[in-house]
């Protein structure tokens, strides 16, 4: 991808940023006038689906930056409103629905055989989350692709008994833990199918378990974690047209991405650091079958703390080295105090870029 190089002065001049726009950071209020002058409106749905299908050459760089909205914005109409405020404020190209229905922590699972007694959560457990999904589909689907977050069975097991404990149990007796993973998988499928009925365009589907620190024996991931991932990922890939495979490095980095090359997903979101070394985005694009790559920026990097010049320089470098199909984003949800103004600056830089 050939990308226009930017410096901050040229960017501000060309984009006509409104100097009177009012911002506060984190979870506070955010207001913004028109950030761009004489800029044509882009059909975000068309841009994303054309990128996935390859129906047209990419001449617009979409963006996806995901955040946790925190206390007070997790449920009900407050959550719906906050999602839409963030989407509009940063001009993001997805409406990505944060998942808040984490499985309760249980102190009854202390040894591997206890996983056979894993509770089975039915549809009623997900009702509050499904309300947020329903409202955001109704209010947002005309604006952009709506994707719901769903956690993998292995990740849900970690929420139940801590990630450290489920890891140790799988090292000791993976067959016993599998009984719990099977119960969790059946429950997760209820949530997925209800979201599909409500009309989501797809899911953000993270996977964990293959991190470099996790298991010395690769068969644990291959024979126990991957199969549970495939149950729900195959389903969403069959039923939806905009799924994001997220190789999640929240718990730790990866030494090898080989196990994920054939994972389902229309878009691939991941870190470009593998075994402690940066891998060119174009190489990741080829390794993952020329599917659009979403990423390039660090979740704790300049997008959170950088100056305008640092942000512009970082984004320019990423875009100049981006693959043919690319979505500008971070490798995971942005962490810490997130200044929406800085995120908007990054989005605008991407949107202004042309091949």
C-alpha positions in Angstrom: 0.0 0.0 0.0 1.4 3.4 -1.0 0.5 5.9 1.6 0.8 9.7 1.7 3.3 10.9 4.3 1.9 13.4 6.8 3.4 15.9 9.2 1.3 17.4 11.9 1.2 20.9 10.4 0.1 19.7 7.0 -2.5 17.4 8.6 -4.1 20.2 10.7 -4.2 22.5 7.7 -5.7 20.0 5.3 -8.3 18.7 7.7 -9.5 22.0 9.0 -9.8 20.8 12.6 -12.3 22.9 14.6 -10.4 24.8 17.2 -13.4 25.4 19.4 -14.3 21.7 19.8 -14.8 20.8 23.5 -13.3 17.6 24.9 -12.8 15.9 28.2 -11.0 12.6 28.6 -11.9 9.2 29.9 -15.6 8.8 30.8 -16.5 12.5 30.8 -18.6 14.4 28.3 -17.4 14.8 24.7 -18.6 17.2 22.1 -17.3 17.8 18.7 -18.2 19.9 15.7 -17.5 19.0 12.2 -13.9 17.9 12.2 -13.5 18.0 8.4 -14.3 20.5 5.8 -15.5 19.5 2.4 -14.9 15.9 3.1 -17.3 13.4 1.4 -19.3 11.2 3.7 -18.2 7.6 3.5 -20.6 4.7 3.7 -18.9 2.8 6.6 -20.8 -0.4 5.9 -19.9 -0.4 2.3 -16.2 0.4 3.1 -15.9 -2.5 5.5 -17.7 -5.1 3.5 -15.9 -4.1 0.3 -12.6 -4.5 2.1 -13.6 -8.0 3.3 -14.9 -9.1 0.0 -12.3 -7.4 -2.2 -15.1 -6.0 -4.3 -13.2 -2.7 -4.7 -9.6 -1.5 -4.3 -9.1 0.1 -0.9 -9.0 3.9 -1.1 -10.2 4.5 2.4 -8.5 3.4 5.7 -11.1 2.4 8.3 -10.4 2.5 12.0 -11.3 0.4 15.0 -10.3 1.4 18.5 -12.1 -0.4 21.3 -12.5 0.7 25.0 -14.0 -0.4 28.2 -16.6 2.2 29.3 -16.5 1.3 33.0 -18.8 1.7 35.9 -22.2 3.3 35.1 -22.0 2.5 31.4 -22.2 -1.3 31.4 -25.9 -1.9 31.2 -29.2 -0.6 29.9 -29.7 2.6 28.1 -26.7 4.2 29.6 -24.5 1.6 27.9 -26.3 2.0 24.6 -25.9 5.8 24.7 -22.2 5.5 25.6 -21.4 3.2 22.8 -23.0 5.5 20.3 -21.3 8.6 21.8 -17.9 7.0 21.4 -18.6 5.7 17.9 -19.7 9.2 16.7 -17.1 11.1 18.7 -14.1 9.3 17.2 -15.8 8.6 13.8 -15.0 4.9 14.1 -16.0 2.5 11.3 -17.5 -0.2 13.5 -20.0 -0.2 16.4 -18.3 -2.8 18.6 -20.4 -3.9 21.6 -18.5 -4.4 24.8 -19.2 -7.6 26.6 -20.0 -7.2 30.3 -21.7 -10.5 31.2 -18.5 -12.1 32.6 -19.1 -15.5 34.3 -19.1 -15.2 38.1 -16.0 -16.1 39.9 -16.5 -19.4 41.8 -14.5 -20.7 44.7 -16.0 -24.2 44.3 -13.6 -25.1 41.5 -10.3 -26.0 43.3 -9.1 -29.1 41.5 -9.4 -30.4 37.9 -12.3 -32.8 38.5 -14.4 -29.9 39.9 -14.9 -28.6 36.3 -17.5 -31.3 35.8 -19.7 -29.2 38.0 -19.4 -26.0 36.0 -22.7 -24.2 36.1 -24.6 -24.0 32.8 -25.8 -20.4 32.2 -29.0 -20.2 30.1 -30.5 -17.4 28.0 -31.8 -15.6 31.1 -28.2 -15.0 32.3 -27.5 -13.0 29.1 -30.7 -10.9 29.1 -29.1 -7.6 30.2 -26.3 -8.0 27.6 -28.7 -8.9 24.9 -30.7 -5.8 25.6 -27.6 -3.7 24.8 -27.1 -5.7 21.7 -30.7 -5.3 20.5 -30.7 -1.5 21.0 -27.3 -1.0 19.3 -28.4 -3.1 16.3 -31.6 -1.1 16.0 -29.9 2.3 16.4 -26.6 1.7 14.8 -26.8 -0.9 12.0 -27.6 1.7 9.4 -24.5 3.6 10.3 -21.8 0.9 10.4 -21.2 -2.8 10.9 -22.3 -3.8 14.4 -20.1 -6.5 16.0 -20.7 -8.0 19.4 -17.8 -9.2 21.6 -17.9 -12.8 22.7 -15.2 -14.4 24.9 -13.8 -17.9 24.2 -14.7 -20.8 26.4 -11.1 -20.9 27.7 -11.4 -17.2 28.6 -14.7 -17.7 30.3 -13.2 -20.5 32.3 -10.5 -18.0 33.4 -13.2 -15.6 34.6 -14.7 -18.4 36.6 -11.6 -19.7 38.4 -8.8 -17.3 37.4 -6.7 -17.7 34.3 -3.8 -19.0 36.4 -5.9 -21.8 38.0 -7.5 -23.0 34.7 -4.0 -23.1 33.2 -2.6 -25.2 36.0 -5.6 -27.5 35.9 -5.1 -28.1 32.2 -1.5 -28.9 32.8 -2.5 -31.5 35.4 -5.6 -33.0 33.9 -6.9 -31.5 30.6 -9.6 -34.2 30.1 -11.3 -33.1 33.4 -11.1 -29.5 32.5 -12.6 -30.3 29.1 -15.9 -31.3 30.8 -16.2 -27.7 32.0 -15.1 -26.2 28.7 -17.9 -28.2 27.0 -20.5 -26.8 29.4 -19.2 -23.3 28.8 -19.2 -23.7 25.1 -22.8 -24.8 25.1 -23.7 -21.7 27.1 -21.7 -19.3 24.9 -23.5 -20.7 21.9 -26.8 -19.5 23.4 -25.5 -16.0 23.6 -24.1 -16.2 20.0 -27.3 -17.5 18.5 -29.4 -14.9 20.3 -27.1 -12.1 19.0 -27.4 -13.5 15.5 -31.2 -13.4 15.8 -31.0 -9.8 16.8 -29.2 -9.0 13.6 -25.5 -8.4 14.5 -23.2 -8.3 11.5 -20.6 -10.3 13.3 -18.5 -10.7 16.4 -15.2 -9.7 17.8 -13.9 -13.2 18.7 -10.8 -13.3 20.9 -8.8 -16.4 21.6 -6.3 -17.0 24.4 -4.4 -20.1 25.5 -1.6 -20.1 23.0 0.5 -17.4 24.6 4.2 -18.1 25.0 4.1 -18.4 28.8 1.1 -20.6 29.0 1.8 -24.3 28.0 5.1 -26.0 27.2 3.1 -28.9 25.7 1.5 -27.6 22.5 -1.0 -30.5 22.5 -2.9 -28.9 25.3 -3.9 -25.9 23.1 -4.2 -28.1 20.0 -6.4 -30.8 21.5 -8.4 -29.0 24.1 -8.6 -25.2 23.6 -8.6 -24.9 19.8 -11.6 -27.4 19.5 -13.7 -25.4 21.9 -12.8 -22.2 19.9 -13.8 -23.9 16.6 -17.3 -24.7 17.8 -18.3 -21.1 18.1 -16.0 -19.6 15.6 -17.2 -21.9 12.8 -20.8 -21.0 13.7 -20.3 -17.3 13.5 -18.2 -17.6 10.4 -21.1 -19.5 8.8 -23.8 -17.2 9.9 -22.2 -13.7 9.9 -20.2 -11.6 7.3 -18.1 -9.4 9.6 -16.2 -11.4 12.2 -12.9 -10.2 13.7 -10.5 -12.9 14.8 -8.7 -11.3 17.8 -5.5 -13.0 18.9 -5.6 -11.6 22.4 -2.3 -10.7 24.1 -3.9 -9.2 27.2 -2.4 -11.9 29.5 0.9 -12.1 27.6 2.7 -12.2 24.2 3.0 -15.0 21.7 6.1 -16.8 20.5 4.3 -18.5 17.6 1.2 -17.5 15.6 1.2 -20.7 13.5 -1.8 -22.3 15.4 -4.0 -19.3 14.4 -3.3 -19.0 10.7 -6.3 -21.0 9.7 -8.6 -19.8 12.5 -11.9 -18.4 11.1 -12.5 -14.7 10.8 -13.0 -12.2 8.0 -10.6 -9.6 9.7 -7.6 -10.4 11.8 -6.7 -8.2 14.8 -3.4 -8.9 16.6 -0.1 -7.6 17.9 2.7 -7.4 15.4 5.2 -8.4 18.1 6.0 -12.2 18.0 8.7 -13.8 20.1 9.9 -10.3 21.1 10.3 -9.1 17.5 8.2 -6.9 15.3 6.7 -8.7 12.3 5.9 -6.5 9.3 2.2 -6.0 8.8 2.5 -7.1 5.2 4.0 -10.4 6.3 1.2 -11.0 8.8 -1.3 -10.2 5.9 0.3 -13.0 3.9 0.5 -15.5 6.7 -3.2 -15.0 7.5 -4.3 -15.7 4.0 -4.5 -12.0 2.8 -7.4 -11.2 5.1 -7.6 -7.6 6.2 -5.3 -6.9 9.1 -6.5 -4.6 11.9 -3.8 -3.1 14.1 -0.5 -1.4 13.8 -0.7 0.7 17.0 0.0 -0.2 20.6 -2.8 -0.2 23.1 -0.5 1.7 25.6 1.4 3.7 23.0 1.2 7.2 21.6 -2.5 7.0 21.1 -2.8 7.4 24.8 0.1 9.6 25.8 1.8 11.0 22.6 1.9 14.5 21.4 0.2 15.5 18.2 3.5 15.2 16.3 4.2 11.8 17.8 0.8 10.5 16.9 1.1 11.8 13.3 4.6 10.3 12.9 3.5 6.9 14.3 0.4 6.7 12.1 2.4 7.8 9.0 4.9 5.0 9.6 2.2 2.4 10.1 0.3 3.4 7.0 3.4 3.6 4.8 4.1 -0.1 5.7 0.5 -1.4 5.7 -0.7 -4.3 3.6 -3.2 -4.0 0.7 -6.2 -4.6 3.0 -5.8 -2.8 6.3 -7.8 -1.3 9.2 -5.9 1.1 11.4 -6.3 0.1 15.0 -4.6 -1.2 18.2 -3.7 -4.8 18.9 -6.2 -4.9 21.8 -8.6 -2.7 23.7 -7.1 0.6 24.7 -6.2 0.5 28.4 -6.1 3.2 31.1 -7.3 6.8 30.8 -8.4 7.2 27.1 -8.5 10.7 25.7 -11.1 10.5 23.0 -9.6 13.6 21.3 -6.3 11.7 20.7 -8.2 8.7 19.3 -10.1 11.0 16.9 -6.8 12.4 15.7 -5.6 9.0 14.8 -8.9 8.1 13.1 -8.8 11.3 11.1 -5.2 10.6 9.9 -6.3 7.2 8.7 -9.4 8.5 7.0 -7.4 11.2 5.2 -5.0 8.7 3.8 -5.4 7.6 0.1 -3.6 4.9 -1.9 
